[in-house]
Amino acid sequence: MRLIINIILFLGSLLCIFVAPTFHLWIASIVVSEFCWIFVLTSMLMLLWSVYGGKLRKLNTTLSLFSLVFFALPIAMALRIGNKLPAELATTFGGNYDPGTENVFHFTRMFSSTPMMKYKRIPYAKTDGEELTLDYYQSTIHGTHPCVVVVHGGSWCGGNSQQLPELNSELARHGFQVVSVNYRLAPKYTSPAPIEDIVTALDYLKKHSAELKIDTNNFILLGRSAGAQLAMVTAYTLQVPGIRGVVNFYGPTDMVFGYETPANPYVMDSRKVLEDFLGGPYHKVPQNYVSSSPVAVVSRKSVPTLIIHGENDALVSIEHGQRLQQKLAANRIPHYMLSLPWATHGCDYTLNGPSGQLTTYAVEYFIKQVVKPVDNNLHITRFSDVKFRKSSKPEAFGSSGN
């Protein structure tokens, strides 16, 4: 029994070091790396049990010791990265940094939970007889505030506005209005339909900014996975003063590269996912892949960008983040890439894990630095004035259509 438990723990600890080879092990890797304190304590107990007697004591001790070390790696690396993160963000985006500030990562915070705020479900458009909705989290701080628009992931064919909602509540408590948007999904709707929905939602928020207490000069787009691709293309394409920055959580940035270098098929059939979203394989609709690649639409007018990616990402290779980083640097766009050695896709599942603590700090710092003071004389172009390839566009509520 002791040996079996130690073998299971040891194999599980390897998910803190290597990319998960199957879908279910990818899910396990999120649990192992972001709730690692549970496994650290378990390995410590197993080490004590193995040291004090029993057959195969040496083997059991060795296995439990390695398990303990590997499970503790995310904590150790988070402490190291968190120690330098404030200074690096300040260097990139500006702001006052106090070298005496305590570390970003706190071990005790891993034992806590994030309280959830109530939100209001609002319909913002209608298409094919169905409502498109958004979730509105009103800031707990009185007044008009910048708005963070969250675009959910789900391989463009799934997910919804309630995906990983903890960050929405956290940002609302820190003085931001937060809106999480639902959009049309593949394969029924292909690109750029979801981007058109985001544009429609932005126009809705602009028109209803008074009642929602939104500063229309300060929108931040934040997306995860497929939602990050949508957020980036929207932000880089619109190029209007109202969008101040974009946050990319482990999103694909080069769709051509993604198709030519697919994910492990035991984790996800990424080529089929791309074909469903972009209307066919690359050799038939190459322009769809290029125009949907954030790296292809980056320019010197692009907005500041925060990139967050785990080095053990089993669905979207970290090379996507690195390619975007290189393109932003070539165009001299302020950007920062938070690379997490232990982390995988969905690493921000909990805000209190090693990844969650670092990413939450980075997001809040980034937003506070890129938003601007309110300028009532600044003219904001209607978001829907931007032209996209034709599709079945939704009719916006509260307007004469787009």
N, C-alpha and C positions, 0 to 999 in steps of 0.2 A: 504493500500500500504506500509506504513512504517513497519508494523508488518511482512508482507510477506518478505520484503527485509531483515529485521533483522533475521528472521528465516533461510532464505537461507544462509546468511553470517555465522550465528552461526553453522549451519550444515557443511558448508564448512570448517570452522575453526577446526572442529574436525579431519579433515584429517591431521592436523599438529601433532596430538597426537596418533591417532589410525591407524592400518593397514587398507587400503582400502578393502572393501568387494567384489567389482566387478571390472571388467576390466576397464570400463569407469571411475569409481571413482578412480582407480589407476592413470589413465592419469590426472584426475583432481587434485590428490594429488601432482603430480609433479609441476603443475602450482601454486597451493595454497602455497606450501612450498618454492619453489624457486623464485617465483615472489611475495613473501609475502608483500613486501613494498606497492604494489598496494592495497592489501586488508587491510593493516594497515591504510592507508590513507582513504580508503572507510569507514572503521569502525569508524574512528575518526569523519568523517562527519556525519555518522549515529548517533553517540553518541550525537553530538551537536544538531542534529535535534530532537532526542528523548527527550533530557533534556528540551528543550524549548517548552513545550506545546504539545497539542494533547492528544487524548484519549489513554488509556493503556500506559501512560508515564512510569510508573514504570517497566512494563514488557519490553517495548522497550529499556529502558535504561539498564536494566540488560542484555538483549540479546546482545546489541551492545557492552557493556563493556566486557563481556566474549569473544565475537568475537575478539575484539581488543587485549586482552591479549593472546589468543591462536594464532592469526596470528603473533604476535610479538615474540612468543617463539623461532622460528628458528633464528631470529636476536640475541636475548639475549644469546641463547646457542652457536651460532657461535662466538660471542664475547668472551665468557668464554673459549671455546675450542681453539680458535685462540690465546688466550693469553698465553697458555701453550704449544701449538703445537711445536714451534721452539725448545724449550728446550728438549722436549721429543724426537724429531727426532734426535737432536744432541747427546743425550744420547745413542740412539740406533745405529745410523749409523756414528757417529762422525761428525766432522766439528766444525767450530767456531761459537759460539752463543753469541751474545751480549744481555744481559738482558735489555738493554735500547732500543732495536729495537722496532719499532712501531708494533701495533697489526696486525696480518695477515689479519683479516677481517676488511673491511672498508664499512661503511654504504653507503657512496656516490657512491661507485663503482657499487652498484646494479642498478644505473640509467644509466650506460654506456653500450656500446656494444663492442664485440670483432671483430676487423677487420679480414677479411679472406684473406689468401694468395693464390696465384695461385699454382696449382700443375701440375705435368706431369703424364699422364696415360701411364703406361709401361706394355706390355705383358711379363710375365715371364715364362709361360709354356703353353702347349696345351694338352687337353684331350678330347677324343670323338669328335674331330673336333672343339672344342670351346677353345677360349683363356682364360687363367687365367691372371688377371691383378692386378697391384698394383698402388697406387697413391703415387708419390714421391714429398715431400715438401722439397725443398732445403733451408738450413739454410741461413739466411740473413747475417750471419757473415762469412767472407771469410776463406777458409781453409778446412781441413779434420776434421770431427767431429764424435762423437759417433752416433749410429743410433737407434732410437726408432721404433720398429716394432709393429704396432697397429693391433689387431685382433678384428674385429667387432662382435657384438652380434646378436641375432635374433633367439634364440632357435635352433641353428644349421640348421635351415631350411629356414632362411630368412636373411634380412639385407644385407649390402654391405659396401664397403670401404669408402663411404661418410657418414656413420653414425656418428653423433656428431663430425664434423670435426674441431670445434673451437680449441680444445686442440692441434691438429696437427699444426695449424698455430702458436699458442702460443709457443709451444716447438721449432719450427723452428726459431722463433724470438729470442729464448734464447740460440742459439748455437748448436742445434741438427739437424741432418738429420732425417726426419720422413717419414716412409713408412707405408701406410695403405693397408692391403692385402685382396684381395678377394680369397675365397676358395670354394671347392665343397660342395654342400649343401645336407642335408637329405630331403626326404627319399631315393632319388636316390643313394646317396653315404652315407655310414655309417662309423663309426669310424674304423680305424684311418685315413681315407682319408683326412679330413681337416688338420690333423697334418702333414701328408706327404706333403701337399701343402705348409704349413708354412716352412717346412724343405727345399723344393724346392726353395721357395722364398728367404730363407736365403742364400742358395748356389748361387742363381742368384746375390744377393746383394754382396756377397763375391767376385764372379768372376768379377763383374762390379764396384768394389769399387773405382777404380781410377777415372773413369769418373763421378761417383756419389759422390765422395769425402767422402767416408765412412771409418771410422776407424774400421777395421774388428776385432780388439781386444775388441771392446766395443759395443755389442748389448744389448738392453733392450727390453724385450717383455712386451707389455701392452695390456690387453684385458678387454672387458666389458661383463658381463653376460656369455653366452655360449662361447664367445671369450676368456674370462678370463680362463675358464676351459681348452681350447685349448692351451692358452699361458702357463699356469702353467705346464700342462703335458709335453709340448714341452721343457720348460726350465728345469724341474726336470729330464727329461729323457735323454736329450742330454748330459748334464754334460761335456761340453767342455769349455775351457777358454774364448772363445769369447762371451758367454752369461754371463752378469754380474749381472742381476737382473730381477725380474718380478713384474709387477704391476697388482693386482687383483681388478678390480672394480666389486663388488657384484656378483662374480662368484660362481657356484656350485662347491664344493670341495669334496663332498662325494656322489657319484652317488647312492650308495646303500641306504643311509639314505634318499636321495632325492626321491627315488622310494617308499620307505616304508612310508615316511611322505610327501605326495604330497602337492602341493599348493592348495589353495581354487579353486575348479573347476569353480566358477563364474569368477575367474580372468584368469586362464590358466589350460588347461588339461596337467599338467606336466608329468604324466605317459606316455601319448601318445607321447609327445615330446621326452622323453627318449627312448621309444621303437623304434621310427623312427630312432633315431640317433645311438643307440647301437645294433640294429638288432633284437629286440624282448624284451619281458618282462623279468624281473630279474630271475625268476625261470627257464627260458630256456637258458639264456646266462649269468649266474652270473659272469663269468670271465671278460666279456666285461665291466660290471659295475665296477668291482674292478680295472681293469687296466686303466680305464678312470677316476679314482678318484685321484685328486691331493694328497689327504691325504695318499693314498696307495703307492705313488711313491716318497714321500719325504724321503730323507736320509741325512746323515751327509755331503754329497757332494752337496746338493742342494744350489741354489743361494739365496742371500738376497731377501726378499719379502716385498712388501708394500700391505697391505690389506685395502680396502675401502668398507664399508658396512653401509647401513642405517638400523636403528632398526625397521623402519616401512616398510621394504621391503615386498611387497605383492606377489612377484614371487619366490624369492630365500631367504629362511629364513636366518637371521643373524647367526643362529647356524652353517651354513656352514663356515662362516668366523672364528667363534670361534673354530670350530674343526680343521681348518687349523692352527690357531694360536697355539693351544695346541701341534699339531704334530711338528711344526717348533721349538717350545720351547724345546720339548723333544729331538730333534736332534741338538739343540744349533745353529740353523740357525738365523742370524740377521733378525729381522722382526719387523714390527709395524702395529698395526691395528687401523685405524682411524674409530671409531664408531660414527655415527651421529644420535642422538636420534630422530630427526624430519624427517629424510630422507627416501625416498623410492627408489625402483628400477629406474634407470635412473636419479638419483638426480643431475648428472653433466650435465644435458641438457643445462644449461647455465653456463658459467664460472663465471658469475658475481653474481649469487645467493649465499646464505649462504653456500650451499654445494660446489658449483663450486669454490668459492674463497679458501676454505680450501683444497679441493682436489687438485687443481692446484698447490698450494704452496707445499703440501706434495709430489706430483709427481716430481716437479722440484728439490726439496731438495734431495729426494731419488736418483734420477738419477745422480745428480752432485756428490753425495758421493760414489756411487758404481762403477762408471766408473773409469778406470785406465789410467795412462799415456801410450802413444803409446810405444810399445816394438817391434821394427822391427824384432827381432830375435825370437819372439814367434811363434811357429808353431800352426796353427789352424786346427784341424781336420775338414775334409769335413762334413758338417751337414748331408748330405745324406748317410754317412757311417753308421749312426745309423739304426738299424734294427727294423721294425715295422711289425705287422701282415699284410699279403699280401692283397692288394687291387689293383684297377686299378690306378697305379701311373701315374702322368702326365709326359710328356716329357718336359724337361726344355729347354727354348730358349737359344741359345748361348753356349750350351754344348753338350756333346755326349750322354746325357741322364743319368739317375740314376738307 
